[in-house]
């Protein structure tokens, strides 16, 4: 992957996270409290995994022993934390070189198993993992009769550059 496409994909991740958090926050009916909790826990799982891989990329300790926390965070506080982390990834990929992307990093998974991935593979994992679980949250929203945001690169590109909608 090039640095340019990584920058685009992480910008899309930030954009779609904002839309998804707004959709989950719009659910205030107490009849949907359990589903909202499920959505929030799933969003928290994405965040924790992002934090774990951020630590791997920086060589810092992350301190997590699992890929989710025992408690469910407040949705607003989680949204703020996710936005900060999304911003960090956007800045990281904006300045990373091809040589740095190719570097292999050894680390430990939260279950204690060892792993080695390139920085590029780690970044792609963060993108694909988040996309997969945002789809899970979209299904939870559908179950509450809330239309989930369209988590699509095509939509992001055309929202960011409306001229792309015009035929050449």
N, CA, C and O of each residue as an XYZ file, in Angstrom:
672
protein
N       0.855     -1.180      0.000
C       0.000      0.000      0.000
C       0.894      1.234      0.000
O       1.967      1.256      0.603
N       0.428      2.226     -0.676
C       1.190      3.471     -0.672
C       0.761      4.342      0.506
O      -0.308      4.161      1.088
N       1.611      5.267      0.824
C       1.303      6.205      1.905
C       0.055      7.008      1.550
O      -0.723      7.359      2.436
N      -0.144      7.300      0.281
C      -1.318      8.077     -0.150
C      -2.608      7.306      0.122
O      -3.554      7.880      0.660
N      -2.672      6.032     -0.232
C      -3.909      5.277     -0.005
C      -4.111      5.030      1.489
O      -5.245      5.043      1.968
N      -3.025      4.805      2.230
C      -3.171      4.670      3.680
C      -3.762      5.940      4.281
O      -4.632      5.867      5.149
N      -3.300      7.100      3.830
C      -3.844      8.367      4.336
C      -5.328      8.481      4.013
O      -6.117      8.905      4.858
N      -5.706      8.113      2.815
C      -7.122      8.151      2.427
C      -7.942      7.193      3.278
O      -9.022      7.554      3.745
N      -7.447      5.983      3.485
C      -8.197      4.977      4.240
C      -8.332      5.343      5.712
O      -9.377      5.093      6.313
N      -7.304      5.925      6.299
C      -7.420      6.345      7.695
C      -8.300      7.584      7.837
O      -8.958      7.753      8.864
N      -8.326      8.448      6.834
C      -9.267      9.576      6.854
C     -10.701      9.047      6.763
O     -11.595      9.553      7.442
N     -10.915      8.041      5.933
C     -12.244      7.432      5.839
C     -12.629      6.790      7.167
O     -13.777      6.900      7.599
N     -11.687      6.125      7.811
C     -11.953      5.495      9.107
C     -12.421      6.549     10.119
O     -13.397      6.327     10.837
N     -11.745      7.668     10.176
C     -12.135      8.747     11.092
C     -13.536      9.259     10.769
O     -14.356      9.447     11.668
N     -13.803      9.480      9.499
C     -15.096     10.001      9.044
C     -16.221      9.026      9.378
O     -17.260      9.429      9.902
N     -16.018      7.762      9.079
C     -17.089      6.791      9.320
C     -17.282      6.525     10.804
O     -18.401      6.252     11.240
N     -16.206      6.600     11.591
C     -16.361      6.468     13.044
C     -17.241      7.589     13.593
O     -18.109      7.340     14.430
N     -17.026      8.816     13.131
C     -17.864      9.934     13.594
C     -19.335      9.668     13.270
O     -20.208      9.858     14.116
N     -19.598      9.231     12.048
C     -20.979      8.955     11.645
C     -21.584      7.816     12.470
O     -22.745      7.887     12.872
N     -20.807      6.786     12.717
C     -21.322      5.629     13.448
C     -21.592      5.980     14.912
O     -22.621      5.587     15.462
N     -20.687      6.707     15.538
C     -20.921      7.131     16.922
C     -22.176      8.005     17.012
O     -22.961      7.871     17.951
N     -22.362      8.890     16.046
C     -23.563      9.729     16.045
C     -24.825      8.877     15.928
O     -25.827      9.153     16.588
N     -24.776      7.844     15.089
C     -25.944      6.971     14.918
C     -26.250      6.215     16.203
O     -27.412      6.109     16.595
N     -25.231      5.692     16.856
C     -25.457      4.965     18.116
C     -25.971      5.927     19.178
O     -26.863      5.573     19.948
N     -25.428      7.128     19.231
C     -25.858      8.120     20.224
C     -27.309      8.545     20.013
O     -27.964      8.995     20.954
N     -27.812      8.409     18.797
C     -29.194      8.813     18.518
C     -30.213      7.848     19.122
O     -31.399      8.167     19.199
N     -29.759      6.682     19.546
C     -30.650      5.685     20.141
C     -30.775      5.975     21.632
O     -29.851      5.713     22.403
N     -31.910      6.511     22.027
C     -32.118      6.872     23.430
C     -33.258      6.086     24.068
O     -33.466      6.174     25.278
N     -33.988      5.332     23.281
C     -35.123      4.550     23.781
C     -34.621      3.468     24.739
O     -33.758      2.667     24.380
N     -35.156      3.450     25.937
C     -34.738      2.459     26.943
C     -34.995      1.024     26.491
O     -34.344      0.097     26.972
N     -35.942      0.838     25.569
C     -36.204     -0.508     25.049
C     -34.990     -1.069     24.305
O     -34.879     -2.279     24.106
N     -34.091     -0.187     23.901
C     -32.908     -0.608     23.142
C     -31.626     -0.504     23.954
O     -30.535     -0.493     23.384
N     -31.739     -0.428     25.274
C     -30.555     -0.251     26.129
C     -29.555     -1.388     25.950
O     -28.351     -1.139     25.883
N     -30.025     -2.622     25.872
C     -29.110     -3.763     25.731
C     -28.404     -3.736     24.381
O     -27.211     -4.028     24.300
N     -29.121     -3.391     23.333
C     -28.504     -3.320     22.004
C     -27.503     -2.166     21.934
O     -26.443     -2.298     21.323
N     -27.833     -1.052     22.551
C     -26.897      0.081     22.582
C     -25.627     -0.303     23.348
O     -24.521      0.079     22.966
N     -25.802     -1.056     24.423
C     -24.648     -1.551     25.190
C     -23.781     -2.468     24.311
O     -22.554     -2.374     24.338
N     -24.413     -3.342     23.543
C     -23.678     -4.228     22.629
C     -22.901     -3.410     21.608
O     -21.733     -3.692     21.337
N     -23.546     -2.403     21.044
C     -22.873     -1.548     20.056
C     -21.687     -0.822     20.697
O     -20.609     -0.745     20.107
N     -21.888     -0.297     21.895
C     -20.821      0.435     22.587
C     -19.658     -0.495     22.925
O     -18.498     -0.116     22.769
N     -19.957     -1.697     23.382
C     -18.888     -2.658     23.697
C     -18.106     -3.022     22.432
O     -16.887     -3.182     22.480
N     -18.804     -3.152     21.311
C     -18.119     -3.464     20.054
C     -17.230     -2.303     19.630
O     -16.096     -2.517     19.200
N     -17.730     -1.083     19.747
C     -16.908      0.085     19.434
C     -15.703      0.177     20.365
O     -14.616      0.570     19.943
N     -15.894     -0.183     21.620
C     -14.782     -0.188     22.571
C     -13.739     -1.241     22.185
O     -12.538     -1.000     22.303
N     -14.198     -2.398     21.727
C     -13.264     -3.444     21.276
C     -12.397     -2.915     20.126
O     -11.184     -3.123     20.112
N     -13.018     -2.242     19.177
C     -12.246     -1.659     18.063
C     -11.196     -0.706     18.629
O     -10.031     -0.749     18.235
N     -11.613      0.145     19.544
C     -10.707      1.133     20.142
C      -9.538      0.459     20.861
O      -8.389      0.867     20.693
N      -9.823     -0.564     21.656
C      -8.754     -1.241     22.402
C      -7.755     -1.868     21.437
O      -6.546     -1.751     21.638
N      -8.239     -2.525     20.403
C      -7.324     -3.123     19.416
C      -6.514     -2.034     18.715
O      -5.318     -2.212     18.483
N      -7.143     -0.914     18.376
C      -6.402      0.212     17.797
C      -5.291      0.669     18.746
O      -4.169      0.930     18.313
N      -5.608      0.764     20.039
C      -4.624      1.187     21.034
C      -3.479      0.174     21.136
O      -2.314      0.557     21.249
N      -3.812     -1.099     21.095
C      -2.783     -2.145     21.169
C      -1.824     -2.024     19.988
O      -0.606     -2.075     20.166
N      -2.373     -1.863     18.783
C      -1.497     -1.774     17.612
C      -0.782     -0.430     17.538
O       0.320     -0.355     16.995
N      -1.366      0.605     18.057
C      -0.663      1.891     18.170
C       0.575      1.698     19.047
O       1.657      2.179     18.712
N       0.415      0.999     20.161
C       1.551      0.734     21.046
C       2.613     -0.108     20.344
O       3.808      0.155     20.484
N       2.182     -1.115     19.593
C       3.157     -1.929     18.846
C       3.951     -1.044     17.879
O       5.166     -1.190     17.752
N       3.254     -0.128     17.200
C       3.913      0.746     16.226
C       4.900      1.712     16.875
O       5.902      2.082     16.263
N       4.620      2.118     18.107
C       5.490      3.086     18.783
C       6.516      2.429     19.700
O       7.405      3.099     20.225
N       6.389      1.116     19.893
C       7.307      0.418     20.779
C       6.999      0.613     22.252
O       7.844      0.349     23.107
N       5.801      1.071     22.549
C       5.393      1.294     23.932
C       4.607      0.094     24.454
O       4.114     -0.720     23.673
N       4.495     -0.009     25.758
C       3.661     -1.036     26.387
C       2.219     -0.543     26.376
O       1.954      0.634     26.621
N       1.294     -1.451     26.088
C      -0.112     -1.030     26.065
C      -0.851     -1.379     27.346
O      -1.845     -0.730     27.670
N      -0.402     -2.370     28.071
C      -1.006     -2.699     29.348
C      -2.313     -3.475     29.292
O      -2.894     -3.764     30.338
N      -2.787     -3.816     28.113
C      -4.040     -4.570     28.001
C      -3.762     -6.064     28.086
O      -2.770     -6.554     27.548
N      -4.641     -6.773     28.761
C      -4.547     -8.236     28.852
C      -5.680     -8.908     28.088
O      -5.786    -10.135     28.067
N      -6.521     -8.098     27.465
C      -7.636     -8.589     26.659
C      -7.937     -7.528     25.605
O      -7.420     -6.413     25.660
N      -8.782     -7.895     24.649
C      -9.106     -6.962     23.568
C     -10.401     -6.198     23.824
O     -10.978     -5.617     22.905
N     -10.846     -6.200     25.056
C     -11.937     -5.336     25.496
C     -11.756     -5.126     26.991
O     -10.995     -5.842     27.642
N     -12.453     -4.152     27.522
C     -12.370     -3.878     28.944
C     -13.540     -4.540     29.660
O     -14.591     -4.760     29.057
N     -13.370     -4.858     30.935
C     -14.488     -5.482     31.670
C     -15.717     -4.573     31.737
O     -16.852     -5.043     31.661
N     -15.481     -3.281     31.878
C     -16.587     -2.332     31.973
C     -16.862     -1.703     30.611
O     -15.974     -1.603     29.764
N     -18.086     -1.290     30.422
C     -18.466     -0.595     29.190
C     -18.305      0.902     29.421
O     -18.907      1.453     30.343
N     -17.503      1.565     28.598
C     -17.305      2.999     28.802
C     -18.544      3.800     28.388
O     -19.415      3.308     27.670
N     -18.593      5.029     28.855
C     -19.608      5.971     28.406
C     -19.391      6.241     26.918
O     -18.257      6.456     26.488
N     -20.465      6.232     26.130
C     -20.350      6.393     24.681
C     -19.666      7.707     24.302
O     -18.826      7.728     23.403
N     -20.015      8.794     24.974
C     -19.400     10.088     24.655
C     -17.915     10.119     24.941
O     -17.136     10.641     24.143
N     -17.514      9.562     26.080
C     -16.097      9.502     26.414
C     -15.340      8.611     25.429
O     -14.219      8.924     25.029
N     -15.967      7.498     25.046
C     -15.343      6.602     24.076
C     -15.193      7.297     22.730
O     -14.156      7.170     22.078
N     -16.210      8.025     22.313
C     -16.142      8.746     21.041
C     -14.960      9.714     21.038
O     -14.228      9.799     20.052
N     -14.774     10.442     22.138
C     -13.655     11.374     22.258
C     -12.318     10.632     22.143
O     -11.422     11.070     21.422
N     -12.190      9.508     22.857
C     -10.945      8.727     22.829
C     -10.677      8.172     21.437
O      -9.538      8.187     20.969
N     -11.717      7.686     20.779
C     -11.567      7.147     19.421
C     -11.135      8.253     18.464
O     -10.268      8.031     17.619
N     -11.717      9.427     18.582
C     -11.341     10.542     17.705
C      -9.864     10.903     17.891
O      -9.170     11.200     16.919
N      -9.388     10.878     19.128
C      -7.963     11.164     19.377
C      -7.091     10.101     18.719
O      -6.088     10.420     18.080
N      -7.474      8.851     18.876
C      -6.694      7.759     18.293
C      -6.747      7.802     16.772
O      -5.734      7.582     16.109
N      -7.913      8.083     16.221
C      -8.013      8.221     14.762
C      -7.090      9.323     14.265
O      -6.416      9.163     13.247
N      -7.060     10.441     14.981
C      -6.163     11.535     14.608
C      -4.703     11.123     14.659
O      -3.906     11.524     13.811
N      -4.356     10.316     15.665
C      -2.980      9.841     15.770
C      -2.620      9.004     14.545
O      -1.561      9.198     13.948
N      -3.500      8.070     14.169
C      -3.213      7.230     13.000
C      -3.122      8.064     11.732
O      -2.261      7.806     10.891
N      -3.986      9.053     11.575
C      -3.918      9.905     10.381
C      -2.575     10.630     10.303
O      -1.972     10.710      9.232
N      -2.108     11.157     11.433
C      -0.808     11.844     11.450
C       0.329     10.858     11.180
O       1.273     11.172     10.455
N       0.230      9.672     11.765
C       1.276      8.665     11.588
C       1.424      8.302     10.113
O       2.533      8.329      9.579
N       0.323      7.966      9.451
C       0.433      7.526      8.060
C       0.771      8.675      7.119
O       1.266      8.443      6.016
N       0.510      9.912      7.537
C       0.851     11.063      6.692
C       2.348     11.272      6.589
O       2.820     11.912      5.649
N       3.110     10.738      7.550
C       4.548     10.994      7.562
C       5.402      9.738      7.430
O       6.625      9.837      7.328
N       4.788      8.568      7.430
C       5.558      7.331      7.414
C       6.164      7.080      6.026
O       5.531      7.347      5.005
N       7.373      6.574      6.006
C       8.047      6.286      4.738
C       7.806      4.835      4.327
O       7.410      4.002      5.142
N       8.050      4.551      3.052
C       7.919      3.173      2.567
C       8.872      2.240      3.316
O       8.520      1.104      3.632
N      10.073      2.730      3.592
C      11.050      1.902      4.310
C      10.550      1.582      5.717
O      10.713      0.461      6.198
N       9.950      2.558      6.365
C       9.411      2.335      7.709
C       8.239      1.364      7.655
O       8.113      0.499      8.522
N       7.386      1.498      6.654
C       6.245      0.581      6.510
C       6.698     -0.873      6.375
O       6.002     -1.786      6.817
N       7.851     -1.084      5.771
C       8.355     -2.440      5.539
C       9.030     -3.051      6.768
O       9.311     -4.249      6.779
N       9.293     -2.254      7.795
C       9.948     -2.765      9.005
C       9.079     -3.802      9.701
O       7.867     -3.636      9.841
N       9.739     -4.886     10.137
C       9.040     -5.922     10.895
C       9.166     -5.628     12.385
O      10.219     -5.220     12.874
N       8.054     -5.850     13.093
C       8.019     -5.625     14.526
C       7.538     -6.899     15.203
O       6.517     -7.467     14.816
N       8.266     -7.340     16.201
C       7.842     -8.487     17.000
C       7.103     -7.976     18.225
O       7.455     -6.938     18.784
N       6.082     -8.708     18.639
C       5.238     -8.269     19.744
C       4.537     -9.475     20.351
O       4.666    -10.596     19.860
N       3.803     -9.233     21.415
C       2.988    -10.269     22.032
C       1.528     -9.890     21.940
O       1.150     -8.750     22.208
N       0.699    -10.869     21.554
C      -0.748    -10.689     21.576
C      -1.208    -10.710     23.030
O      -0.459    -11.127     23.913
N      -2.430    -10.264     23.278
C      -2.932    -10.210     24.653
C      -3.076    -11.600     25.264
O      -3.110    -11.734     26.487
N      -3.160    -12.642     24.423
C      -3.250    -14.012     24.968
C      -1.877    -14.602     25.265
O      -1.772    -15.751     25.694
N      -0.818    -13.812     25.036
C       0.533    -14.254     25.335
C       1.295    -14.811     24.142
O       2.516    -14.954     24.207
N       0.598    -15.128     23.050
C       1.279    -15.630     21.857
C       2.142    -14.531     21.247
O       1.828    -13.345     21.345
N       3.226    -14.949     20.620
C       4.119    -14.015     19.946
C       3.664    -13.801     18.511
O       2.997    -14.647     17.917
N       4.039    -12.657     17.973
C       3.725    -12.351     16.587
C       4.757    -11.416     16.001
O       5.478    -10.726     16.722
N       4.816    -11.404     14.696
C       5.663    -10.477     13.955
C       4.879    -10.012     12.742
O       4.331    -10.819     11.991
N       4.832     -8.712     12.563
C       4.155     -8.121     11.407
C       4.951     -6.902     10.963
O       5.666     -6.291     11.756
N       4.819     -6.557      9.691
C       5.380     -5.284      9.253
C       4.453     -4.168      9.733
O       3.293     -4.397     10.073
N       4.994     -2.976      9.747
C       4.161     -1.823     10.115
C       2.976     -1.696      9.151
O       1.859     -1.384      9.562
N       3.236     -1.941      7.881
C       2.173     -1.874      6.878
C       1.079     -2.903      7.166
O      -0.107     -2.592      7.055
N       1.466     -4.112      7.529
C       0.485     -5.147      7.877
C      -0.316     -4.750      9.110
O      -1.524     -4.979      9.170
N       0.354     -4.157     10.092
C      -0.348     -3.705     11.289
C      -1.383     -2.643     10.945
O      -2.515     -2.690     11.425
N      -0.993     -1.693     10.118
C      -1.923     -0.638      9.729
C      -3.107     -1.213      8.961
O      -4.249     -0.804      9.173
N      -2.835     -2.155      8.075
C      -3.941     -2.774      7.339
C      -4.841     -3.560      8.287
O      -6.060     -3.575      8.115
N      -4.253     -4.209      9.277
C      -5.069     -4.927     10.261
C      -5.984     -3.955     11.001
O      -7.166     -4.245     11.183
N      -5.465     -2.823     11.424
C      -6.281     -1.826     12.123
C      -7.462     -1.416     11.235
O      -8.591     -1.307     11.712
N      -7.200     -1.192      9.955
C      -8.268     -0.809      9.032
C      -9.296     -1.915      8.851
O     -10.497     -1.675      8.978
N      -8.836     -3.120      8.555
C      -9.780     -4.208      8.255
C     -10.524     -4.667      9.507
O     -11.712     -4.982      9.437
N      -9.853     -4.707     10.630
C     -10.483     -5.102     11.883
C     -11.606     -4.123     12.236
O     -12.714     -4.534     12.579
N     -11.307     -2.836     12.149
C     -12.316     -1.828     12.462
C     -13.499     -1.887     11.512
O     -14.646     -1.749     11.937
N     -13.230     -2.090     10.240
C     -14.302     -2.172      9.252
C     -15.221     -3.357      9.541
O     -16.444     -3.232      9.482
N     -14.635     -4.485      9.847
C     -15.405     -5.685     10.158
C     -16.358     -5.429     11.328
O     -17.544     -5.750     11.251
N     -15.839     -4.859     12.395
C     -16.661     -4.660     13.587
C     -17.619     -3.474     13.459
O     -18.668     -3.466     14.103
N     -17.282     -2.482     12.648
C     -18.268     -1.428     12.392
C     -19.472     -2.029     11.676
O     -20.602     -1.581     11.873
N     -19.236     -3.041     10.847
C     -20.342     -3.755     10.218
C     -21.211     -4.448     11.250
O     -22.435     -4.479     11.120
N     -20.574     -5.009     12.283
C     -21.350     -5.614     13.380
C     -22.242     -4.568     14.045
O     -23.414     -4.829     14.315
N     -21.692     -3.397     14.306
C     -22.468     -2.331     14.932
C     -23.611     -1.904     14.002
O     -24.714     -1.614     14.466
N     -23.350     -1.867     12.707
C     -24.406     -1.543     11.745
C     -25.563     -2.520     11.826
O     -26.723     -2.125     11.721
N     -25.250     -3.800     12.013
C     -26.305     -4.812     12.145
C     -27.100     -4.590     13.432
O     -28.320     -4.759     13.443
N     -26.422     -4.213     14.511
C     -27.115     -3.920     15.764
C     -28.058     -2.728     15.552
O     -29.196     -2.744     16.020
N     -27.581     -1.702     14.850
C     -28.429     -0.543     14.577
C     -29.656     -0.944     13.758
O     -30.765     -0.493     14.042
N     -29.463     -1.776     12.758
C     -30.598     -2.245     11.952
C     -31.627     -2.946     12.822
O     -32.831     -2.792     12.618
N     -31.153     -3.716     13.793
C     -32.051     -4.402     14.709
C     -32.870     -3.449     15.568
O     -33.903     -3.832     16.118
N     -32.408     -2.205     15.682
C     -33.140     -1.176     16.431
C     -33.897     -0.253     15.482
O     -34.392      0.797     15.893
N     -33.986     -0.640     14.227
C     -34.655      0.158     13.185
C     -33.981      1.509     12.954
O     -34.643      2.502     12.655
N     -32.652      1.530     13.098
C     -31.855      2.722     12.809
C     -30.979      2.389     11.606
O     -30.239      1.405     11.616
N     -31.072      3.208     10.585
C     -30.253      2.981      9.397
C     -28.797      3.288      9.718
O     -28.478      4.412     10.106
N     -27.905      2.310      9.564
C     -26.492      2.589      9.845
C     -25.882      3.450      8.740
O     -26.336      3.419      7.596
N     -24.858      4.213      9.088
C     -24.168      4.976      8.039
C     -23.536      4.020      7.031
O     -23.219      2.875      7.354
N     -23.361      4.498      5.833
C     -22.761      3.674      4.782
C     -21.240      3.789      4.891
O     -20.652      4.801      4.511
N     -20.633      2.761      5.405
C     -19.193      2.699      5.670
C     -18.493      2.240      4.389
O     -17.986      1.121      4.310
N     -18.475      3.114      3.403
C     -17.930      2.750      2.095
C     -16.906      3.776      1.634
O     -17.103      4.982      1.785
N     -15.817      3.281      1.074
C     -14.806      4.179      0.520
C     -15.420      5.020     -0.603
O     -15.122      6.209     -0.713
N     -16.269      4.418     -1.433
C     -16.870      5.170     -2.535
C     -17.659      6.370     -2.017
O     -17.560      7.464     -2.573
N     -18.433      6.173     -0.966
C     -19.207      7.286     -0.410
C     -18.271      8.346      0.150
O     -18.454      9.536     -0.107
N     -17.269      7.923      0.911
C     -16.319      8.867      1.494
C     -15.670      9.726      0.412
O     -15.626     10.950      0.531
N     -15.169      9.089     -0.638
C     -14.489      9.824     -1.707
C     -15.415     10.845     -2.354
O     -14.997     11.962     -2.658
N     -16.673     10.462     -2.566
C     -17.602     11.362     -3.242
C     -18.131     12.458     -2.322
O     -18.499     13.535     -2.792
N     -18.172     12.197     -1.025
C     -18.535     13.255     -0.078
C     -17.384     14.265      0.010
O     -17.610     15.474      0.050
N     -16.159     13.757      0.038
C     -14.996     14.631      0.144
C     -14.750     15.419     -1.145
O     -14.294     16.562     -1.106
N     -15.054     14.803     -2.273
C     -14.827     15.444     -3.575
C     -16.070     15.259     -4.436
O     -16.110     14.352     -5.267
N     -17.086     16.101     -4.255
C     -18.338     15.929     -4.982
C     -18.185     15.946     -6.508
O     -19.025     15.394     -7.219
N     -17.133     16.569     -7.006
C     -16.916     16.611     -8.450
C     -16.711     15.219     -9.041
O     -16.881     15.028    -10.245
N     -16.351     14.255     -8.213
C     -16.179     12.877     -8.699
C     -17.496     12.286     -9.205
O     -17.496     11.305     -9.947
N     -18.617     12.886     -8.801
C     -19.941     12.401     -9.219
C     -20.264     12.783    -10.669
O     -21.184     12.235    -11.275
N     -19.513     13.705    -11.197
C     -19.771     14.152    -12.563
C     -19.032     13.267    -13.550
O     -17.871     12.909    -13.349
N     -19.720     12.930    -14.603
C     -19.092     12.098    -15.622
C     -18.020     12.893    -16.347
O     -18.193     14.076    -16.641
N     -16.903     12.220    -16.631
C     -15.784     12.873    -17.287
C     -15.978     12.854    -18.711
O     -15.138     13.360    -19.455
